[in-house]
């Protein structure tokens, strides 16, 4: 039996004490998270990463050939996350980029882009730093605006060219077999309707249509010449023509697609290889996008020799005097600096 004067102890809620307890736990968790992040960044800085540059395609008004006057439409960024994802059944490449990004917006819109494998030289370091600035926040009193950086505005015209000019000069107007052309004029006439039909119906699944339009593998010089005449190509870029060679001997299909949609891609001349890519899948993770793209063509810089054992005539012709590869290893980023690959470990 309880007495009336017996004291009953109750647990009273003290908001100040409980707040202090929660704050201590939060600070402890925050400190632990911060420590974890710092150790993670320090650990990742022990790894070297391949440094490459992406440039996105852009569209221009019809019959506008003054490409250099539209430099505000050129977008690009430095990447350190490019990896090969697949070879079979198709060649896929993967990378990620951080948002917000004006380049990401143009990639989503136009779908085509180029990824440049950079040689380890001073020009590559300059380009990598230039294209690594990304979108900039302008902190105003009222709101946060995002400012677009314009790396191409800091380049000379001879430091970059355009993919459509390369296609015009290298792979569309192919006149290596003039004798065959003279002997097979009727064949030209016969496939002309197919060429027109092919161009008029070109879309994103262009590679899936090749067999249906040309079942007998008639993708040859006759077709090159017909497409060239139909498209009336002009304004050729001799710089990229003289320096690069295409891996894909069927890229006139890309040419017709680009001409139809008035697309173009800025191409950086200081490149060992250039991967011409088309968007396949994108995954959003927090403030990053993971991109997967199909490699539709590869432009090869003639200044970097390649293995002649590769069974492709276009490639063999590039290096018929030197059997050794001139692989550089690309431009590497390590511990806040740029490096080149060192000696082989025996």
DAKAKA-V895017 format. One record per helix or strand of 3 or more residues. SS is the DSSP state (H for helix, E for strand). FROM is the first residue (numbers start at 1). LEN is the number of residues. If there is no record, write none. Layout:
# DAKAKA-V895017
ss->(SS/SS)
from->(FROM/FROM)
len->(LEN/LEN)
This chain:
# DAKAKA-V895017
ss->(H/E/H/E/E/E/H/E/H/E/E/H/H/E/H/H/H/H/H/H/E/H/E/E/E/H/E/E)
from->(15/49/67/76/83/92/102/112/122/136/144/151/157/160/163/178/185/206/221/238/244/252/263/273/288/313/331/337)
len->(30/11/7/4/4/7/9/6/9/4/4/4/3/3/10/6/16/8/11/6/3/10/6/13/14/7/4/3)
